[in-house]
Amino acid sequence: MNLFRKINTAIQLQKNLAEIPGISNKLKNIVTPNDIQKLVNLIDSKFSEDVKHKSVEAASLQKNLAVIPDITSKLKNIATPEDIQKLVKFIDFKFTDDVRHKAVETAALHSGAAVRRILGHDGLRISVLTDKPVAIDSFDHLHPWGTKQDNSKNLGFNNKLFDWHPIENLRVLDIGCSGGGFVKTIHDAGGLAIGIEGSDYSKLRARAEWKTIPHRLFTADATAPFEVITERNGNREKIKFSLITAWEFIEHIEELKLSGVFRNIEDHLDKDGVIIMSVSPNDDIINGVNLHRTVKPFEWWIEKTESFGFKHHSSAVAYFSPDNWIRYEQNAPNSFHLVLTRQSEEMPALPHLN
């Protein structure tokens, strides 16, 4: 498991555990290396192929967890196979040799910087031209939620992507980038990546990657026209992208404004370019406000994207599935992914189909 994913898993686990009354003071006594190792062994047995072990060790696990006050009533909600797997991943992260990880990560950053120098990316001056630098009437701006806390990334997705699109030819535009985590991982690998976010919440607070790569993250209302440009020798040039992504973004747009988003996508998509979107068909009500403005099923989105001139490729979804996605944990029941190209163009051949 990559370092970024482990960190995200650890954070999510801590959030889950924090909901259990009375656990905070007890964690210091229970989450020791020895106790954790015992728990790892129990969980490994729980997920072994031996059915008998699964039942025996599940009982032992519940017994161990029961020593934490008030946890018993929560076990039904927490001790599911998915939650236990999160715990396994968290423990794996907690007891990994941090020094080794730092060395590997540092080497990777050096390699990425070398690639950027070779490709000339560091010398590019990029800007975004728009009459609407902030989506001021967007519910996500007026009632910030994901824009103030999300920073999704998954190096598993990047690895699959680089096998499909060599980094020297890869140019990524991430619409609805929030904290810019995905953009930062492409940048660190040496690729050219730009993020567009409708709210200026993270920018004003220098949150997440807005403080590390501010020259690659920009604000703009994606429903209104914008241009991503670079300047070379005093000449402006519009950038075309081989990949445009939108992770848990498109359902936040009002149905009547979807055409504006897809016009921007069309304008910035390179020849034979690919669009990847993750979509939730569920309401997302936060503090009484439904942040998901276009709540529709998979079939509806297929028809809608076709009406804008794009076609879906299920083989590419299979290539990244089940968990090699930026939002690798399903955001909500029945969430799905779309991998689109222009109807007049063919999708680049997938590695396993060559």
C-alpha positions in Angstrom: 0.0 0.0 0.0 1.4 3.5 -0.9 2.2 6.0 1.8 -0.5 8.5 0.8 -3.2 5.9 0.9 -2.1 4.7 4.3 -2.2 8.2 5.7 -5.7 8.7 4.4 -6.8 5.4 5.9 -5.3 6.3 9.2 -7.1 9.7 9.2 -10.4 8.0 8.4 -9.9 5.4 11.1 -9.1 8.0 13.7 -12.3 9.8 12.7 -14.3 6.6 13.1 -12.7 5.8 16.4 -13.3 9.3 17.7 -17.0 8.8 17.4 -16.9 6.1 20.1 -17.6 7.7 23.6 -14.8 7.3 26.1 -12.3 5.8 23.7 -9.8 8.7 23.5 -8.2 8.2 27.0 -8.2 4.4 26.6 -6.4 4.4 23.3 -3.0 5.3 24.9 -3.3 2.2 27.0 -4.5 -0.2 24.4 -2.8 0.9 21.2 0.7 -0.2 22.1 3.0 -2.1 19.7 2.3 -5.4 21.4 -1.4 -5.0 21.6 -1.5 -3.8 18.0 0.6 -6.8 16.8 -1.9 -9.1 18.6 -4.7 -7.4 16.9 -3.0 -7.7 13.5 -2.6 -11.4 14.1 -6.3 -11.7 15.0 -7.4 -9.7 12.0 -5.1 -11.7 9.7 -6.7 -14.9 11.0 -10.2 -13.3 10.7 -9.6 -12.8 7.0 -7.8 -16.1 6.3 -9.5 -18.8 4.1 -10.1 -20.9 7.2 -13.7 -20.4 8.1 -13.2 -21.8 11.6 -10.5 -19.3 12.2 -12.7 -16.5 11.0 -15.4 -17.2 13.5 -13.0 -17.9 16.4 -10.8 -14.9 15.8 -13.8 -12.7 15.2 -15.0 -13.6 18.7 -11.6 -12.9 20.1 -11.4 -9.6 18.4 -14.7 -8.5 19.8 -13.6 -9.7 23.3 -10.5 -7.6 23.1 -12.4 -4.5 21.8 -15.0 -4.9 24.5 -12.5 -3.8 27.2 -13.0 -0.2 25.8 -15.9 1.4 27.7 -19.0 2.1 25.6 -17.6 0.3 22.5 -19.9 -2.7 22.6 -22.9 -0.9 21.3 -20.8 0.4 18.5 -19.3 -2.9 17.3 -22.1 -3.6 14.9 -21.4 -0.4 13.1 -17.6 -0.6 13.2 -16.6 -4.3 13.1 -17.6 -4.9 9.5 -15.2 -6.6 7.1 -14.6 -3.2 5.4 -13.9 -1.4 8.7 -11.7 -4.1 9.9 -9.7 -4.0 6.7 -9.3 -0.3 7.3 -7.9 -1.1 10.7 -5.5 -3.6 9.2 -4.2 -0.9 6.8 -3.9 1.6 9.5 -1.9 -0.8 11.7 0.3 -1.6 8.7 0.9 2.1 8.3 1.5 2.8 12.0 4.2 0.2 12.3 6.0 0.6 9.0 9.6 1.8 9.0 9.1 5.5 8.6 12.7 6.1 7.7 12.5 3.7 4.8 9.3 5.3 3.6 10.9 8.8 3.8 14.0 7.6 1.8 11.8 6.1 -0.9 9.6 9.1 -1.1 12.6 11.5 -1.2 14.1 9.5 -4.1 10.8 9.6 -5.9 10.6 13.4 -5.5 14.1 13.8 -6.9 13.2 11.6 -9.9 10.0 13.6 -10.5 12.0 16.9 -10.4 14.4 15.5 -12.9 11.6 14.5 -15.2 10.1 18.0 -15.0 13.4 19.6 -15.8 13.8 17.4 -18.9 10.3 18.1 -20.1 10.6 21.8 -19.3 7.5 21.8 -17.1 9.1 23.9 -14.3 9.7 26.7 -16.7 6.1 27.0 -17.8 4.2 30.0 -16.6 0.6 28.9 -16.5 -2.5 31.0 -15.8 -6.2 30.7 -16.0 -8.3 33.4 -17.8 -11.9 33.7 -16.7 -14.6 36.3 -16.0 -15.8 34.2 -13.0 -12.8 33.3 -10.9 -15.1 32.0 -8.1 -18.4 30.1 -8.4 -19.9 32.6 -6.0 -23.5 31.3 -6.4 -22.4 27.6 -5.9 -23.7 25.8 -2.9 -20.3 24.3 -2.4 -18.9 27.8 -2.1 -21.7 29.2 0.0 -21.7 26.1 2.3 -18.1 24.7 2.0 -17.8 21.1 2.9 -15.7 19.0 0.5 -13.8 22.1 -0.6 -12.6 22.7 3.0 -11.5 19.1 3.8 -10.9 16.9 0.8 -7.5 16.3 -0.6 -7.9 12.9 -2.4 -5.0 11.0 -3.9 -4.1 7.4 -4.6 -0.8 6.4 -6.1 -2.3 3.1 -7.2 -4.4 5.1 -9.7 -1.2 7.0 -10.8 0.7 3.8 -11.4 -2.1 2.4 -13.6 -2.4 5.8 -15.4 1.3 6.0 -16.1 1.2 2.5 -17.7 -1.6 3.7 -19.9 -0.4 7.3 -20.6 3.5 7.7 -20.5 4.3 10.6 -18.2 6.2 12.4 -20.9 3.0 12.8 -22.9 0.6 13.3 -20.0 -1.1 16.6 -19.3 -3.8 16.5 -16.6 -6.6 19.0 -15.8 -8.4 18.2 -12.6 -11.7 20.0 -12.3 -13.0 20.3 -8.8 -9.6 19.7 -7.3 -10.4 20.8 -3.7 -7.1 20.5 -1.8 -5.1 19.6 -4.9 -3.8 16.2 -3.6 -4.1 14.4 -7.0 -2.5 17.3 -8.9 0.4 17.3 -6.4 1.1 13.6 -6.9 1.2 14.0 -10.7 3.5 17.0 -10.3 5.7 15.1 -7.9 6.1 12.3 -10.4 7.3 14.8 -13.0 4.0 15.3 -15.0 2.2 18.4 -15.9 -1.0 18.8 -13.9 -3.3 21.7 -13.3 -6.2 21.9 -10.8 -9.4 24.1 -11.0 -11.5 24.7 -8.0 -14.8 26.6 -7.9 -14.4 27.9 -4.3 -11.5 30.0 -3.0 -11.8 28.5 0.5 -8.6 26.5 0.3 -6.7 29.1 -1.7 -7.4 31.9 0.9 -6.3 29.6 3.7 -3.4 28.0 1.9 -4.9 24.7 2.8 -3.4 21.4 1.8 -1.5 21.6 -1.5 -2.5 25.2 -2.2 0.6 26.1 0.0 2.9 23.7 -1.8 2.0 24.1 -5.5 0.1 27.4 -5.7 1.4 27.9 -9.3 -0.5 24.8 -10.4 -3.8 25.3 -8.6 -6.4 27.9 -9.7 -9.9 29.0 -9.0 -12.6 29.3 -11.6 -16.3 28.7 -12.1 -16.3 25.5 -14.2 -19.7 26.3 -15.6 -18.5 29.5 -17.2 -15.9 29.8 -19.9 -12.3 29.7 -18.8 -8.9 29.2 -20.5 -5.8 27.5 -19.2 -2.9 29.2 -21.0 0.9 29.2 -20.9 3.3 32.0 -22.0 6.3 31.3 -24.1 8.5 34.1 -25.3 5.7 36.5 -24.8 3.2 34.5 -26.7 0.1 33.0 -25.2 -0.8 29.4 -26.0 -3.9 27.5 -24.9 -3.0 24.2 -23.2 -4.7 21.0 -24.3 -4.9 18.1 -21.9 -4.6 14.4 -22.6 -6.6 13.7 -19.4 -9.3 15.7 -17.7 -10.6 14.4 -14.4 -13.5 15.3 -12.2 -13.7 13.3 -8.9 -17.1 13.5 -7.2 -17.6 16.8 -8.9 -20.2 16.7 -11.7 -23.2 15.9 -9.5 -22.5 19.1 -7.7 -23.5 21.1 -10.8 -27.0 22.2 -11.6 -28.5 20.3 -14.5 -29.0 23.4 -16.6 -25.3 24.4 -16.1 -23.8 21.0 -17.2 -23.5 22.2 -20.7 -21.1 24.9 -19.6 -18.8 22.4 -17.9 -18.7 20.1 -20.9 -18.0 23.0 -23.2 -14.9 23.7 -21.1 -14.0 20.1 -21.2 -14.3 20.0 -25.0 -12.3 23.2 -25.4 -9.4 21.8 -23.3 -9.4 18.2 -24.3 -6.5 17.2 -26.7 -7.0 15.0 -29.7 -7.7 11.4 -28.5 -7.9 12.7 -24.9 -9.7 10.9 -22.1 -12.1 12.2 -19.4 -12.5 10.3 -16.1 -15.3 11.1 -13.7 -16.5 9.6 -10.4 -20.2 10.2 -9.9 -22.5 9.8 -6.9 -26.2 9.2 -7.7 -27.2 10.1 -4.1 -28.2 13.2 -2.2 -25.6 14.8 0.0 -27.3 16.9 2.6 -25.0 18.9 4.8 -26.5 21.2 7.4 -29.8 21.1 5.6 -28.3 21.8 2.2 -28.2 19.3 -0.6 -24.8 19.8 -2.2 -25.5 17.3 -5.0 -27.6 19.3 -7.5 -27.9 16.7 -10.2 -28.8 13.4 -8.7 -29.2 10.9 -11.5 -28.5 7.2 -12.1 -25.7 5.8 -14.3 -27.9 5.4 -17.4 -29.0 9.0 -17.3 -25.4 10.2 -17.2 -24.5 8.0 -20.2 -27.3 9.6 -22.2 -26.4 13.1 -21.0 -22.7 12.7 -21.9 -23.6 11.3 -25.3 -25.8 14.4 -25.9 -22.6 16.4 -25.4 -20.7 14.4 -27.9 -18.9 11.9 -25.7 -18.9 8.1 -25.3 -18.3 5.8 -22.3 -15.7 3.0 -22.3 -16.5 0.3 -19.7 -13.2 -1.5 -20.5 -11.3 1.4 -19.0 -13.4 1.3 -15.9 -12.5 -2.4 -15.5 -8.8 -1.5 -16.0 -8.8 0.7 -12.9 -11.2 -1.3 -10.8 -11.8 -2.2 -8.1 -9.8 0.2 -6.0 -7.3 2.0 -8.3 -9.2 5.2 -8.3 -8.5 8.6 -6.7 -11.6 8.2 -4.6 -10.8 4.6 -4.0 -13.3 4.1 -1.2 -16.9 4.3 -2.5 -18.3 7.6 -1.6 -21.8 6.4 -1.4 -23.9 3.4 -2.4 -24.1 2.9 -6.2 -21.4 5.4 -6.9 -19.8 4.8 -10.3 -17.1 6.0 -12.8 -17.3 7.3 -16.3 -14.4 7.1 -18.7 -15.2 9.2 -21.8 -13.7 10.1 -25.2 -15.2 12.1 -28.0 -17.6 10.1 -30.1 -15.5 10.7 -33.2 -12.3 9.4 -31.5 -11.0 6.1 -30.2 -9.7 5.6 -26.7 -6.0 4.9 -26.4 -5.3 1.2 -26.2 -5.2 -0.1 -22.6 -2.0 -1.9 -21.6 -3.6 -5.3 -20.9 -5.3 -5.2 -24.3 -2.1 -4.6 -26.3 
